[in-house]
């Protein structure tokens, strides 16, 4: 999906708005496809002293399996879109993930959204930041409440426990 920039590319102070839906259903993250609905990207491209700044918001619903409790979850996500669009990359060896090329007075909006989306995904997919996970003994989901397993006594107090047993 190409976003035409002919209105702003050589006109300092000019800006254009965009609002598009991008299909990222083929995106693989770990063992899952976290995006099944269209990803909405909206914002503006503004020419500031011949530098094209794209600012906006990416929104979608994330589907995943929690890395701590193994429960399936859905969560609405909003990611800030703040990138620079350039007509030519000055040094391709030191690529910046916030800089995207403009080709034929247009930018590939799907590439921009895909890159920004992936770079902002958490390294661990969690149903909730405070997820308690599973009990290491019985496997109960601790988010549903405590399990019936007895806590293992501290091994530093083993000698004192022997005194109580006598």
C-alpha positions, 0 to 999 in steps of 0.5 A: 500500500503506497502513500503518495507524498507529492503534495508535501515532498518539496513544500516546506510547511505542507502536511497531509493526513492519512487513515488506512487499514493494513493487513498484517494477518500473515505476521508470525511472532513466535508460534502465533499470528498475533494480528487477525483484524486489520491494523489501523494507521492514522496520522499526518506527514508533515514537511518540516524544513524538507524533512518528512516527519510521519506521526500518528497512531497504530491501533489493533487487537492483539491475540496471543498466548500468555508466556507465564500462564499459557492462557489465551488473551486479546488486548487492544494495543495503541502504538505511537507512529513517529518516523522520518521519511527520506528520499535517499538513505545516506548510509545504509550500513548504520540503518535506523529503524525510524527512517524509511525511504521515499520512492517515486514520491511515495512511501510503502505504508505497509512496510512502515506499519509492519516495522513499527508494530514488530519493534514495539511488541513486547519480548514476552507476550503477557495477558497482564503485566501482573500475571502470576503464572502457573504453580511450578508443582501442580500447574494451577493458574495462580491468577485464578487464586492460590493453589493448595500446595504447601510451601517448601520450608527454607532449607536454611532452617532445616536444622531448627526443624529437626529440633521441633520434630524431636 
